[in-house]
Amino acid sequence: MKKLLRNLFLLGALAGAAYAARSYLQGESAADETVQIVFDDGSTRSLASNTTEGQEFTDISRKIVEIGL
Amino acid sequence: MAERGGAGTREELDRVLADLRALSEDIESCAVLSGERDLLSSSHGPGVDRERVGAMLAALVNLSEKVARENGKDHTSQLRIDTEGGHLLVVRLDDGGALVATTGPDARVGLVLYDMRNSRGEVEKVLAEGGEG
């Protein structure tokens, strides 16, 4: 019983570590995707892809870049 | 290569896009979208769904105009989107249309945008002449 609990604990720890690593890597790649908008008056605005607004831009752009114009 | 508009205009737009690609080697593909969001010309390869691409470009340009309005601006003059697979670059034309290009991830984006801004005048000239004829 004790051995089973220890194995379950180890399995849980491994699954947690894998999930954390995956989330970290996903977050890192998402942060690499950015949107820069220049307005008519010369001012700019940047949107990160981890924002709702930025994600709309990057989702469409990713597909266009992939298939070409 | 071209999709809509008069034959002369289409050919001229094709020529301008070909010149732009020759000038800026980092550009992988490029297109011209009209102010009515029609795909006027593009450098698409075989197998590319033109209607789908046109619709996606129109959605992107409309989205950028929405952001401009929300920020109290008249319109967006330039858009740069960096994705994992490469960059999508948009330069607005006078009539509300857009000159759009895609590049690989390692492209010299500043240089490409410079070349696009230089080509913008020629695209606008072709569209104006096409509208007159």
N, CA and C atoms of all chains as a GROMACS GRO file, in nm:
protein
  606
    1MET      N    1   0.083  -0.121   0.000
    1MET     CA    2   0.000   0.000   0.000
    1MET      C    3   0.086   0.126   0.000
    2LYS      N    4   0.189   0.121   0.085
    2LYS     CA    5   0.279   0.236   0.098
    2LYS      C    6   0.354   0.260  -0.035
    3LYS      N    7   0.392   0.146  -0.095
    3LYS     CA    8   0.464   0.156  -0.223
    3LYS      C    9   0.375   0.213  -0.334
    4LEU      N   10   0.248   0.170  -0.330
    4LEU     CA   11   0.152   0.218  -0.430
    4LEU      C   12   0.131   0.369  -0.417
    5LEU      N   13   0.119   0.414  -0.293
    5LEU     CA   14   0.101   0.559  -0.269
    5LEU      C   15   0.223   0.637  -0.316
    6ARG      N   16   0.340   0.580  -0.291
    6ARG     CA   17   0.463   0.648  -0.331
    6ARG      C   18   0.471   0.658  -0.485
    7ASN      N   19   0.432   0.549  -0.551
    7ASN     CA   20   0.432   0.550  -0.698
    7ASN      C   21   0.330   0.650  -0.754
    8LEU      N   22   0.214   0.654  -0.690
    8LEU     CA   23   0.111   0.750  -0.732
    8LEU      C   24   0.159   0.894  -0.714
    9PHE      N   25   0.227   0.917  -0.603
    9PHE     CA   26   0.281   1.051  -0.575
    9PHE      C   27   0.384   1.090  -0.682
   10LEU      N   28   0.470   0.994  -0.714
   10LEU     CA   29   0.573   1.020  -0.817
   10LEU      C   30   0.511   1.047  -0.953
   11LEU      N   31   0.408   0.969  -0.985
   11LEU     CA   32   0.339   0.986  -1.112
   11LEU      C   33   0.274   1.124  -1.121
   12GLY      N   34   0.211   1.164  -1.012
   12GLY     CA   35   0.147   1.296  -1.005
   12GLY      C   36   0.248   1.407  -1.021
   13ALA      N   37   0.364   1.391  -0.955
   13ALA     CA   38   0.469   1.493  -0.962
   13ALA      C   39   0.521   1.505  -1.106
   14LEU      N   40   0.537   1.390  -1.171
   14LEU     CA   41   0.586   1.390  -1.309
   14LEU      C   42   0.486   1.458  -1.403
   15ALA      N   43   0.359   1.424  -1.384
   15ALA     CA   44   0.254   1.484  -1.468
   15ALA      C   45   0.249   1.635  -1.446
   16GLY      N   46   0.262   1.678  -1.322
   16GLY     CA   47   0.262   1.821  -1.290
   16GLY      C   48   0.379   1.893  -1.354
   17ALA      N   49   0.496   1.831  -1.349
   17ALA     CA   50   0.616   1.892  -1.408
   17ALA      C   51   0.601   1.905  -1.559
   18ALA      N   52   0.545   1.800  -1.621
   18ALA     CA   53   0.526   1.803  -1.767
   18ALA      C   54   0.428   1.913  -1.806
   19TYR      N   55   0.320   1.927  -1.728
   19TYR     CA   56   0.219   2.030  -1.757
   19TYR      C   57   0.280   2.170  -1.741
   20ALA      N   58   0.360   2.186  -1.633
   20ALA     CA   59   0.422   2.316  -1.609
   20ALA      C   60   0.518   2.352  -1.721
   21ALA      N   61   0.597   2.253  -1.766
   21ALA     CA   62   0.693   2.279  -1.875
   21ALA      C   63   0.620   2.316  -2.004
   22ARG      N   64   0.512   2.246  -2.032
   22ARG     CA   65   0.434   2.272  -2.153
   22ARG      C   66   0.374   2.414  -2.148
   23SER      N   67   0.318   2.450  -2.033
   23SER     CA   68   0.258   2.582  -2.019
   23SER      C   69   0.364   2.692  -2.035
   24TYR      N   70   0.481   2.665  -1.977
   24TYR     CA   71   0.590   2.763  -1.985
   24TYR      C   72   0.632   2.785  -2.131
   25LEU      N   73   0.649   2.672  -2.203
   25LEU     CA   74   0.693   2.682  -2.342
   25LEU      C   75   0.587   2.748  -2.430
   26GLN      N   76   0.461   2.718  -2.404
   26GLN     CA   77   0.352   2.780  -2.481
   26GLN      C   78   0.347   2.930  -2.455
   27GLY      N   79   0.364   2.967  -2.330
   27GLY     CA   80   0.362   3.108  -2.294
   27GLY      C   81   0.476   3.181  -2.359
   28GLU      N   82   0.591   3.115  -2.366
   28GLU     CA   83   0.709   3.178  -2.424
   28GLU      C   84   0.690   3.204  -2.574
   29SER      N   85   0.633   3.103  -2.644
   29SER     CA   86   0.615   3.121  -2.787
   29SER      C   87   0.506   3.224  -2.816
   30ALA      N   88   0.402   3.228  -2.730
   30ALA     CA   89   0.296   3.325  -2.751
   30ALA      C   90   0.348   3.467  -2.735
   31ALA      N   91   0.439   3.484  -2.640
   31ALA     CA   92   0.493   3.617  -2.616
   31ALA      C   93   0.578   3.664  -2.734
   32ASP      N   94   0.631   3.568  -2.814
   32ASP     CA   95   0.712   3.605  -2.930
   32ASP      C   96   0.625   3.663  -3.041
   33GLU      N   97   0.496   3.634  -3.038
   33GLU     CA   98   0.407   3.682  -3.142
   33GLU      C   99   0.352   3.818  -3.100
   34THR      N  100   0.384   3.918  -3.178
   34THR     CA  101   0.340   4.053  -3.142
   34THR      C  102   0.276   4.124  -3.261
   35VAL      N  103   0.199   4.224  -3.230
   35VAL     CA  104   0.132   4.304  -3.331
   35VAL      C  105   0.171   4.450  -3.309
   36GLN      N  106   0.218   4.515  -3.414
   36GLN     CA  107   0.250   4.657  -3.402
   36GLN      C  108   0.166   4.734  -3.504
   37ILE      N  109   0.090   4.829  -3.453
   37ILE     CA  110   0.002   4.908  -3.539
   37ILE      C  111   0.052   5.052  -3.540
   38VAL      N  112   0.069   5.107  -3.660
   38VAL     CA  113   0.106   5.249  -3.673
   38VAL      C  114  -0.017   5.321  -3.726
   39PHE      N  115  -0.061   5.424  -3.653
   39PHE     CA  116  -0.180   5.499  -3.695
   39PHE      C  117  -0.142   5.615  -3.787
   40ASP      N  118  -0.246   5.676  -3.845
   40ASP     CA  119  -0.225   5.783  -3.943
   40ASP      C  120  -0.148   5.903  -3.886
   41ASP      N  121  -0.157   5.925  -3.754
   41ASP     CA  122  -0.086   6.040  -3.696
   41ASP      C  123   0.056   6.004  -3.653
   42GLY      N  124   0.100   5.882  -3.685
   42GLY     CA  125   0.236   5.839  -3.654
   42GLY      C  126   0.250   5.770  -3.519
   43SER      N  127   0.145   5.772  -3.438
   43SER     CA  128   0.152   5.704  -3.309
   43SER      C  129   0.141   5.552  -3.330
   44THR      N  130   0.192   5.477  -3.236
   44THR     CA  131   0.191   5.331  -3.251
   44THR      C  132   0.123   5.264  -3.131
   45ARG      N  133   0.079   5.144  -3.154
   45ARG     CA  134   0.024   5.063  -3.046
   45ARG      C  135   0.070   4.920  -3.066
   46SER      N  136   0.117   4.858  -2.960
   46SER     CA  137   0.160   4.718  -2.967
   46SER      C  138   0.064   4.630  -2.890
   47LEU      N  139   0.035   4.515  -2.948
   47LEU     CA  140  -0.054   4.419  -2.881
   47LEU      C  141   0.020   4.286  -2.869
   48ALA      N  142   0.016   4.228  -2.752
   48ALA     CA  143   0.076   4.095  -2.735
   48ALA      C  144  -0.026   3.990  -2.773
   49SER      N  145   0.023   3.877  -2.820
   49SER     CA  146  -0.071   3.774  -2.867
   49SER      C  147  -0.143   3.705  -2.752
   50ASN      N  148  -0.101   3.731  -2.628
   50ASN     CA  149  -0.174   3.670  -2.517
   50ASN      C  150  -0.288   3.760  -2.469
   51THR      N  151  -0.317   3.867  -2.546
   51THR     CA  152  -0.437   3.947  -2.520
   51THR      C  153  -0.542   3.906  -2.623
   52THR      N  154  -0.668   3.926  -2.589
   52THR     CA  155  -0.776   3.885  -2.679
   52THR      C  156  -0.764   3.956  -2.814
   53GLU      N  157  -0.738   4.086  -2.808
   53GLU     CA  158  -0.727   4.167  -2.930
   53GLU      C  159  -0.609   4.121  -3.016
   54GLY      N  160  -0.495   4.101  -2.950
   54GLY     CA  161  -0.375   4.060  -3.023
   54GLY      C  162  -0.390   3.921  -3.083
   55GLN      N  163  -0.460   3.835  -3.012
   55GLN     CA  164  -0.476   3.697  -3.060
   55GLN      C  165  -0.556   3.691  -3.190
   56GLU      N  166  -0.653   3.782  -3.203
   56GLU     CA  167  -0.732   3.785  -3.327
   56GLU      C  168  -0.640   3.812  -3.447
   57PHE      N  169  -0.549   3.906  -3.428
   57PHE     CA  170  -0.455   3.940  -3.536
   57PHE      C  171  -0.360   3.822  -3.565
   58THR      N  172  -0.303   3.766  -3.460
   58THR     CA  173  -0.202   3.662  -3.482
   58THR      C  174  -0.263   3.533  -3.536
   59ASP      N  175  -0.386   3.502  -3.497
   59ASP     CA  176  -0.451   3.380  -3.548
   59ASP      C  177  -0.468   3.387  -3.700
   60ILE      N  178  -0.518   3.503  -3.747
   60ILE     CA  179  -0.538   3.519  -3.891
   60ILE      C  180  -0.404   3.523  -3.964
   61SER      N  181  -0.309   3.600  -3.906
   61SER     CA  182  -0.179   3.618  -3.972
   61SER      C  183  -0.102   3.488  -3.983
   62ARG      N  184  -0.110   3.407  -3.880
   62ARG     CA  185  -0.039   3.278  -3.881
   62ARG      C  186  -0.085   3.195  -4.002
   63LYS      N  187  -0.216   3.196  -4.026
   63LYS     CA  188  -0.269   3.118  -4.139
   63LYS      C  189  -0.222   3.177  -4.272
   64ILE      N  190  -0.225   3.310  -4.282
   64ILE     CA  191  -0.185   3.375  -4.408
   64ILE      C  192  -0.037   3.349  -4.437
   65VAL      N  193   0.046   3.362  -4.334
   65VAL     CA  194   0.190   3.339  -4.350
   65VAL      C  195   0.214   3.194  -4.393
   66GLU      N  196   0.136   3.105  -4.337
   66GLU     CA  197   0.151   2.962  -4.367
   66GLU      C  198   0.116   2.929  -4.513
   67ILE      N  199   0.003   2.983  -4.561
   67ILE     CA  200  -0.040   2.946  -4.697
   67ILE      C  201   0.011   3.042  -4.804
   68GLY      N  202   0.052   3.163  -4.765
   68GLY     CA  203   0.101   3.260  -4.862
   68GLY      C  204  -0.012   3.339  -4.925
   69LEU      N  205   0.026   3.444  -4.998
   69LEU     CA  206  -0.076   3.532  -5.059
   69LEU      C  207  -0.096   3.499  -5.206
   70MET      N  208  -0.222   3.542  -6.203
   70MET     CA  209  -0.167   3.614  -6.090
   70MET      C  210  -0.267   3.714  -6.034
   71ALA      N  211  -0.329   3.793  -6.128
   71ALA     CA  212  -0.423   3.894  -6.080
   71ALA      C  213  -0.562   3.837  -6.072
   72GLU      N  214  -0.647   3.902  -5.991
   72GLU     CA  215  -0.779   3.848  -5.969
   72GLU      C  216  -0.891   3.931  -6.029
   73ARG      N  217  -0.886   4.062  -6.007
   73ARG     CA  218  -0.998   4.145  -6.050
   73ARG      C  219  -0.947   4.275  -6.110
   74GLY      N  220  -1.040   4.351  -6.166
   74GLY     CA  221  -1.006   4.480  -6.224
   74GLY      C  222  -0.984   4.466  -6.372
   75GLY      N  223  -0.959   4.582  -6.442
   75GLY     CA  224  -0.935   4.579  -6.585
   75GLY      C  225  -0.806   4.506  -6.616
   76ALA      N  226  -0.798   4.454  -6.741
   76ALA     CA  227  -0.680   4.375  -6.778
   76ALA      C  228  -0.552   4.456  -6.767
   77GLY      N  229  -0.559   4.584  -6.813
   77GLY     CA  230  -0.441   4.669  -6.805
   77GLY      C  231  -0.398   4.693  -6.661
   78THR      N  232  -0.494   4.721  -6.576
   78THR     CA  233  -0.466   4.745  -6.434
   78THR      C  234  -0.408   4.619  -6.370
   79ARG      N  235  -0.465   4.506  -6.401
   79ARG     CA  236  -0.418   4.379  -6.345
   79ARG      C  237  -0.272   4.356  -6.383
   80GLU      N  238  -0.244   4.376  -6.511
   80GLU     CA  239  -0.107   4.354  -6.559
   80GLU      C  240  -0.010   4.450  -6.492
   81GLU      N  241  -0.052   4.574  -6.478
   81GLU     CA  242   0.034   4.674  -6.416
   81GLU      C  243   0.058   4.641  -6.268
   82LEU      N  244  -0.048   4.597  -6.200
   82LEU     CA  245  -0.033   4.560  -6.059
   82LEU      C  246   0.059   4.438  -6.045
   83ASP      N  247   0.044   4.344  -6.135
   83ASP     CA  248   0.132   4.226  -6.136
   83ASP      C  249   0.277   4.269  -6.151
   84ARG      N  250   0.297   4.366  -6.242
   84ARG     CA  251   0.433   4.414  -6.267
   84ARG      C  252   0.490   4.483  -6.142
   85VAL      N  253   0.407   4.565  -6.076
   85VAL     CA  254   0.454   4.635  -5.956
   85VAL      C  255   0.489   4.534  -5.846
   86LEU      N  256   0.404   4.433  -5.829
   86LEU     CA  257   0.431   4.332  -5.726
   86LEU      C  258   0.556   4.251  -5.761
   87ALA      N  259   0.573   4.221  -5.890
   87ALA     CA  260   0.692   4.147  -5.932
   87ALA      C  261   0.818   4.230  -5.906
   88ASP      N  262   0.809   4.360  -5.935
   88ASP     CA  263   0.922   4.450  -5.909
   88ASP      C  264   0.954   4.455  -5.759
   89LEU      N  265   0.848   4.461  -5.679
   89LEU     CA  266   0.868   4.467  -5.534
   89LEU      C  267   0.937   4.341  -5.483
   90ARG      N  268   0.895   4.227  -5.534
   90ARG     CA  269   0.956   4.101  -5.490
   90ARG      C  270   1.101   4.091  -5.537
   91ALA      N  271   1.128   4.145  -5.656
   91ALA     CA  272   1.265   4.142  -5.707
   91ALA      C  273   1.355   4.234  -5.623
   92LEU      N  274   1.296   4.346  -5.580
   92LEU     CA  275   1.371   4.444  -5.502
   92LEU      C  276   1.394   4.395  -5.360
   93SER      N  277   1.293   4.334  -5.301
   93SER     CA  278   1.300   4.292  -5.162
   93SER      C  279   1.296   4.139  -5.156
   94GLU      N  280   1.412   4.080  -5.153
   94GLU     CA  281   1.421   3.933  -5.163
   94GLU      C  282   1.360   3.860  -5.043
   95ASP      N  283   1.344   3.932  -4.932
   95ASP     CA  284   1.286   3.869  -4.812
   95ASP      C  285   1.135   3.846  -4.825
   96ILE      N  286   1.072   3.913  -4.922
   96ILE     CA  287   0.928   3.896  -4.940
   96ILE      C  288   0.900   3.758  -5.001
   97GLU      N  289   0.815   3.681  -4.935
   97GLU     CA  290   0.779   3.549  -4.986
   97GLU      C  291   0.654   3.555  -5.074
   98SER      N  292   0.560   3.641  -5.035
   98SER     CA  293   0.440   3.660  -5.117
   98SER      C  294   0.384   3.798  -5.088
   99CYS      N  295   0.308   3.852  -5.184
   99CYS     CA  296   0.250   3.985  -5.163
   99CYS      C  297   0.120   3.998  -5.241
  100ALA      N  298   0.040   4.097  -5.202
  100ALA     CA  299  -0.091   4.115  -5.264
  100ALA      C  300  -0.136   4.260  -5.250
  101VAL      N  301  -0.236   4.295  -5.333
  101VAL     CA  302  -0.299   4.427  -5.323
  101VAL      C  303  -0.447   4.405  -5.298
  102LEU      N  304  -0.496   4.470  -5.193
  102LEU     CA  305  -0.638   4.462  -5.157
  102LEU      C  306  -0.700   4.600  -5.184
  103SER      N  307  -0.816   4.603  -5.248
  103SER     CA  308  -0.880   4.731  -5.280
  103SER      C  309  -0.948   4.789  -5.155
  104GLY      N  310  -0.993   4.915  -5.168
  104GLY     CA  311  -1.065   4.978  -5.058
  104GLY      C  312  -1.196   4.909  -5.027
  105GLU      N  313  -1.249   4.836  -5.127
  105GLU     CA  314  -1.374   4.758  -5.107
  105GLU      C  315  -1.343   4.618  -5.058
  106ARG      N  316  -1.215   4.594  -5.024
  106ARG     CA  317  -1.167   4.465  -4.969
  106ARG      C  318  -1.171   4.352  -5.072
  107ASP      N  319  -1.151   4.389  -5.199
  107ASP     CA  320  -1.139   4.286  -5.303
  107ASP      C  321  -0.991   4.260  -5.328
  108LEU      N  322  -0.958   4.134  -5.350
  108LEU     CA  323  -0.819   4.099  -5.381
  108LEU      C  324  -0.794   4.135  -5.528
  109LEU      N  325  -0.715   4.240  -5.551
  109LEU     CA  326  -0.693   4.287  -5.688
  109LEU      C  327  -0.581   4.210  -5.757
  110SER      N  328  -0.478   4.179  -5.681
  110SER     CA  329  -0.364   4.108  -5.740
  110SER      C  330  -0.288   4.038  -5.628
  111SER      N  331  -0.231   3.924  -5.659
  111SER     CA  332  -0.150   3.857  -5.558
  111SER      C  333  -0.048   3.766  -5.624
  112SER      N  334   0.053   3.730  -5.550
  112SER     CA  335   0.159   3.646  -5.603
  112SER      C  336   0.138   3.502  -5.559
  113HIS      N  337   0.012   3.464  -5.540
  113HIS     CA  338  -0.019   3.332  -5.487
  113HIS      C  339   0.036   3.219  -5.573
  114GLY      N  340   0.073   3.114  -5.507
  114GLY     CA  341   0.119   2.995  -5.577
  114GLY      C  342   0.003   2.905  -5.610
  115PRO      N  343   0.028   2.800  -5.689
  115PRO     CA  344  -0.080   2.708  -5.721
  115PRO      C  345  -0.132   2.640  -5.594
  116GLY      N  346  -0.261   2.622  -5.589
  116GLY     CA  347  -0.319   2.553  -5.473
  116GLY      C  348  -0.365   2.647  -5.364
  117VAL      N  349  -0.333   2.776  -5.376
  117VAL     CA  350  -0.377   2.872  -5.275
  117VAL      C  351  -0.520   2.914  -5.304
  118ASP      N  352  -0.604   2.904  -5.205
  118ASP     CA  353  -0.745   2.942  -5.219
  118ASP      C  354  -0.754   3.095  -5.214
  119ARG      N  355  -0.776   3.156  -5.332
  119ARG     CA  356  -0.772   3.303  -5.341
  119ARG      C  357  -0.885   3.369  -5.263
  120GLU      N  358  -1.004   3.307  -5.269
  120GLU     CA  359  -1.117   3.367  -5.197
  120GLU      C  360  -1.093   3.365  -5.047
  121ARG      N  361  -1.036   3.255  -4.999
  121ARG     CA  362  -1.008   3.241  -4.857
  121ARG      C  363  -0.903   3.344  -4.814
  122VAL      N  364  -0.798   3.355  -4.893
  122VAL     CA  365  -0.691   3.451  -4.861
  122VAL      C  366  -0.747   3.593  -4.861
  123GLY      N  367  -0.829   3.625  -4.963
  123GLY     CA  368  -0.889   3.757  -4.972
  123GLY      C  369  -0.976   3.787  -4.850
  124ALA      N  370  -1.052   3.688  -4.807
  124ALA     CA  371  -1.140   3.706  -4.691
  124ALA      C  372  -1.058   3.727  -4.563
  125MET      N  373  -0.950   3.652  -4.550
  125MET     CA  374  -0.866   3.666  -4.430
  125MET      C  375  -0.798   3.802  -4.427
  126LEU      N  376  -0.751   3.848  -4.544
  126LEU     CA  377  -0.687   3.979  -4.551
  126LEU      C  378  -0.788   4.089  -4.518
  127ALA      N  379  -0.909   4.075  -4.573
  127ALA     CA  380  -1.013   4.174  -4.546
  127ALA      C  381  -1.044   4.179  -4.397
  128ALA      N  382  -1.051   4.063  -4.334
  128ALA     CA  383  -1.080   4.057  -4.190
  128ALA      C  384  -0.970   4.126  -4.110
  129LEU      N  385  -0.848   4.104  -4.153
  129LEU     CA  386  -0.732   4.163  -4.084
  129LEU      C  387  -0.732   4.316  -4.096
  130VAL      N  388  -0.757   4.364  -4.217
  130VAL     CA  389  -0.758   4.510  -4.240
  130VAL      C  390  -0.876   4.573  -4.165
  131ASN      N  391  -0.991   4.508  -4.168
  131ASN     CA  392  -1.107   4.560  -4.094
  131ASN      C  393  -1.079   4.566  -3.944
  132LEU      N  394  -1.011   4.463  -3.895
  132LEU     CA  395  -0.976   4.457  -3.752
  132LEU      C  396  -0.883   4.573  -3.714
  133SER      N  397  -0.788   4.600  -3.801
  133SER     CA  398  -0.693   4.710  -3.772
  133SER      C  399  -0.764   4.845  -3.775
  134GLU      N  400  -0.862   4.859  -3.865
  134GLU     CA  401  -0.939   4.984  -3.870
  134GLU      C  402  -1.026   5.000  -3.745
  135LYS      N  403  -1.074   4.887  -3.695
  135LYS     CA  404  -1.155   4.890  -3.573
  135LYS      C  405  -1.069   4.937  -3.454
  136VAL      N  406  -0.946   4.884  -3.448
  136VAL     CA  407  -0.855   4.925  -3.340
  136VAL      C  408  -0.824   5.074  -3.351
  137ALA      N  409  -0.807   5.122  -3.476
  137ALA     CA  410  -0.779   5.265  -3.496
  137ALA      C  411  -0.895   5.350  -3.443
  138ARG      N  412  -1.017   5.310  -3.479
  138ARG     CA  413  -1.134   5.386  -3.432
  138ARG      C  414  -1.144   5.384  -3.280
  139GLU      N  415  -1.117   5.268  -3.221
  139GLU     CA  416  -1.124   5.256  -3.075
  139GLU      C  417  -1.020   5.343  -3.006
  140ASN      N  418  -0.913   5.373  -3.077
  140ASN     CA  419  -0.807   5.456  -3.020
  140ASN      C  420  -0.821   5.603  -3.064
  141GLY      N  421  -0.935   5.636  -3.124
  141GLY     CA  422  -0.962   5.774  -3.163
  141GLY      C  423  -0.883   5.820  -3.284
  142LYS      N  424  -0.838   5.726  -3.368
  142LYS     CA  425  -0.761   5.762  -3.488
  142LYS      C  426  -0.849   5.745  -3.612
  143ASP      N  427  -0.806   5.810  -3.720
  143ASP     CA  428  -0.882   5.798  -3.845
  143ASP      C  429  -0.865   5.660  -3.908
  144HIS      N  430  -0.740   5.617  -3.918
  144HIS     CA  431  -0.713   5.485  -3.976
  144HIS      C  432  -0.574   5.435  -3.938
  145THR      N  433  -0.548   5.310  -3.974
  145THR     CA  434  -0.418   5.248  -3.953
  145THR      C  435  -0.335   5.268  -4.079
  146SER      N  436  -0.212   5.315  -4.065
  146SER     CA  437  -0.131   5.334  -4.186
  146SER      C  438  -0.036   5.217  -4.209
  147GLN      N  439  -0.003   5.145  -4.104
  147GLN     CA  440   0.090   5.032  -4.120
  147GLN      C  441   0.064   4.928  -4.010
  148LEU      N  442   0.081   4.803  -4.050
  148LEU     CA  443   0.056   4.694  -3.957
  148LEU      C  444   0.168   4.591  -3.970
  149ARG      N  445   0.223   4.551  -3.857
  149ARG     CA  446   0.328   4.448  -3.860
  149ARG      C  447   0.291   4.341  -3.758
  150ILE      N  448   0.280   4.220  -3.806
  150ILE     CA  449   0.245   4.109  -3.717
  150ILE      C  450   0.354   4.004  -3.724
  151ASP      N  451   0.416   3.979  -3.611
  151ASP     CA  452   0.524   3.879  -3.604
  151ASP      C  453   0.468   3.748  -3.552
  152THR      N  454   0.475   3.645  -3.634
  152THR     CA  455   0.430   3.513  -3.589
  152THR      C  456   0.550   3.419  -3.588
  153GLU      N  457   0.529   3.301  -3.536
  153GLU     CA  458   0.639   3.202  -3.531
  153GLU      C  459   0.691   3.169  -3.671
  154GLY      N  460   0.598   3.160  -3.768
  154GLY     CA  461   0.636   3.119  -3.903
  154GLY      C  462   0.689   3.230  -3.991
  155GLY      N  463   0.672   3.355  -3.949
  155GLY     CA  464   0.717   3.468  -4.029
  155GLY      C  465   0.642   3.594  -3.994
  156HIS      N  466   0.653   3.692  -4.082
  156HIS     CA  467   0.592   3.822  -4.056
  156HIS      C  468   0.485   3.853  -4.161
  157LEU      N  469   0.382   3.921  -4.117
  157LEU     CA  470   0.280   3.971  -4.209
  157LEU      C  471   0.284   4.124  -4.200
  158LEU      N  472   0.300   4.188  -4.315
  158LEU     CA  473   0.317   4.333  -4.318
  158LEU      C  474   0.210   4.396  -4.406
  159VAL      N  475   0.150   4.503  -4.356
  159VAL     CA  476   0.042   4.569  -4.430
  159VAL      C  477   0.072   4.720  -4.435
  160VAL      N  478   0.066   4.776  -4.554
  160VAL     CA  479   0.080   4.921  -4.571
  160VAL      C  480  -0.048   4.972  -4.636
  161ARG      N  481  -0.110   5.072  -4.574
  161ARG     CA  482  -0.239   5.123  -4.625
  161ARG      C  483  -0.219   5.207  -4.750
  162LEU      N  484  -0.315   5.193  -4.843
  162LEU     CA  485  -0.316   5.276  -4.963
  162LEU      C  486  -0.412   5.394  -4.944
  163ASP      N  487  -0.399   5.493  -5.029
  163ASP     CA  488  -0.481   5.615  -5.017
  163ASP      C  489  -0.631   5.588  -5.020
  164ASP      N  490  -0.673   5.491  -5.103
  164ASP     CA  491  -0.817   5.464  -5.119
  164ASP      C  492  -0.872   5.372  -5.010
  165GLY      N  493  -0.791   5.341  -4.909
  165GLY     CA  494  -0.836   5.252  -4.803
  165GLY      C  495  -0.798   5.107  -4.828
  166GLY      N  496  -0.740   5.080  -4.943
  166GLY     CA  497  -0.692   4.946  -4.974
  166GLY      C  498  -0.561   4.918  -4.901
  167ALA      N  499  -0.495   4.809  -4.939
  167ALA     CA  500  -0.372   4.773  -4.868
  167ALA      C  501  -0.275   4.697  -4.957
  168LEU      N  502  -0.148   4.724  -4.935
  168LEU     CA  503  -0.041   4.645  -4.995
  168LEU      C  504   0.007   4.552  -4.884
  169VAL      N  505   0.002   4.422  -4.909
  169VAL     CA  506   0.031   4.324  -4.804
  169VAL      C  507   0.146   4.233  -4.847
  170ALA      N  508   0.231   4.196  -4.753
  170ALA     CA  509   0.340   4.104  -4.786
  170ALA      C  510   0.365   4.008  -4.669
  171THR      N  511   0.413   3.889  -4.703
  171THR     CA  512   0.456   3.796  -4.599
  171THR      C  513   0.606   3.770  -4.617
  172THR      N  514   0.674   3.744  -4.506
  172THR     CA  515   0.816   3.712  -4.510
  172THR      C  516   0.843   3.593  -4.418
  173GLY      N  517   0.963   3.543  -4.427
  173GLY     CA  518   1.004   3.438  -4.335
  173GLY      C  519   1.038   3.498  -4.200
  174PRO      N  520   1.065   3.414  -4.100
  174PRO     CA  521   1.091   3.466  -3.965
  174PRO      C  522   1.221   3.545  -3.952
  175ASP      N  523   1.316   3.521  -4.040
  175ASP     CA  524   1.445   3.589  -4.028
  175ASP      C  525   1.460   3.709  -4.122
  176ALA      N  526   1.349   3.755  -4.176
  176ALA     CA  527   1.354   3.866  -4.272
  176ALA      C  528   1.396   3.997  -4.205
  177ARG      N  529   1.455   4.085  -4.287
  177ARG     CA  530   1.488   4.221  -4.239
  177ARG      C  531   1.361   4.305  -4.259
  178VAL      N  532   1.276   4.301  -4.157
  178VAL     CA  533   1.142   4.357  -4.169
  178VAL      C  534   1.142   4.508  -4.196
  179GLY      N  535   1.233   4.579  -4.132
  179GLY     CA  536   1.240   4.724  -4.153
  179GLY      C  537   1.268   4.759  -4.298
  180LEU      N  538   1.356   4.681  -4.358
  180LEU     CA  539   1.392   4.703  -4.498
  180LEU      C  540   1.274   4.669  -4.590
  181VAL      N  541   1.206   4.561  -4.558
  181VAL     CA  542   1.089   4.521  -4.639
  181VAL      C  543   0.981   4.629  -4.632
  182LEU      N  544   0.956   4.680  -4.512
  182LEU     CA  545   0.855   4.785  -4.497
  182LEU      C  546   0.895   4.911  -4.574
  183TYR      N  547   1.023   4.941  -4.574
  183TYR     CA  548   1.074   5.056  -4.649
  183TYR      C  549   1.045   5.038  -4.799
  184ASP      N  550   1.074   4.918  -4.850
  184ASP     CA  551   1.049   4.890  -4.992
  184ASP      C  552   0.899   4.893  -5.023
  185MET      N  553   0.818   4.844  -4.929
  185MET     CA  554   0.673   4.846  -4.950
  185MET      C  555   0.620   4.989  -4.955
  186ARG      N  556   0.671   5.073  -4.865
  186ARG     CA  557   0.626   5.214  -4.866
  186ARG      C  558   0.667   5.282  -4.996
  187ASN      N  559   0.783   5.244  -5.048
  187ASN     CA  560   0.828   5.302  -5.175
  187ASN      C  561   0.740   5.254  -5.292
  188SER      N  562   0.694   5.130  -5.286
  188SER     CA  563   0.610   5.075  -5.393
  188SER      C  564   0.466   5.122  -5.384
  189ARG      N  565   0.428   5.168  -5.266
  189ARG     CA  566   0.288   5.210  -5.244
  189ARG      C  567   0.244   5.316  -5.347
  190GLY      N  568   0.330   5.414  -5.371
  190GLY     CA  569   0.297   5.521  -5.465
  190GLY      C  570   0.268   5.467  -5.604
  191GLU      N  571   0.346   5.368  -5.643
  191GLU     CA  572   0.328   5.311  -5.776
  191GLU      C  573   0.196   5.232  -5.785
  192VAL      N  574   0.164   5.161  -5.677
  192VAL     CA  575   0.037   5.087  -5.674
  192VAL      C  576  -0.080   5.186  -5.681
  193GLU      N  577  -0.071   5.293  -5.603
  193GLU     CA  578  -0.178   5.394  -5.602
  193GLU      C  579  -0.194   5.459  -5.741
  194LYS      N  580  -0.079   5.481  -5.805
  194LYS     CA  581  -0.083   5.541  -5.939
  194LYS      C  582  -0.154   5.447  -6.038
  195VAL      N  583  -0.120   5.319  -6.031
  195VAL     CA  584  -0.183   5.221  -6.122
  195VAL      C  585  -0.334   5.215  -6.096
  196LEU      N  586  -0.372   5.215  -5.968
  196LEU     CA  587  -0.515   5.206  -5.934
  196LEU      C  588  -0.589   5.332  -5.979
  197ALA      N  589  -0.525   5.448  -5.964
  197ALA     CA  590  -0.588   5.574  -6.006
  197ALA      C  591  -0.606   5.577  -6.157
  198GLU      N  592  -0.503   5.533  -6.230
  198GLU     CA  593  -0.511   5.531  -6.376
  198GLU      C  594  -0.615   5.430  -6.423
  199GLY      N  595  -0.624   5.318  -6.352
  199GLY     CA  596  -0.722   5.214  -6.385
  199GLY      C  597  -0.862   5.263  -6.363
  200GLY      N  598  -0.881   5.345  -6.258
  200GLY     CA  599  -1.014   5.401  -6.227
  200GLY      C  600  -1.058   5.502  -6.329
  201GLU      N  601  -0.959   5.574  -6.386
  201GLU     CA  602  -0.992   5.675  -6.486
  201GLU      C  603  -1.032   5.612  -6.619
  202GLY      N  604  -0.963   5.498  -6.651
  202GLY     CA  605  -0.982   5.436  -6.782
  202GLY      C  606  -1.106   5.355  -6.796
   0.00000   0.00000   0.00000
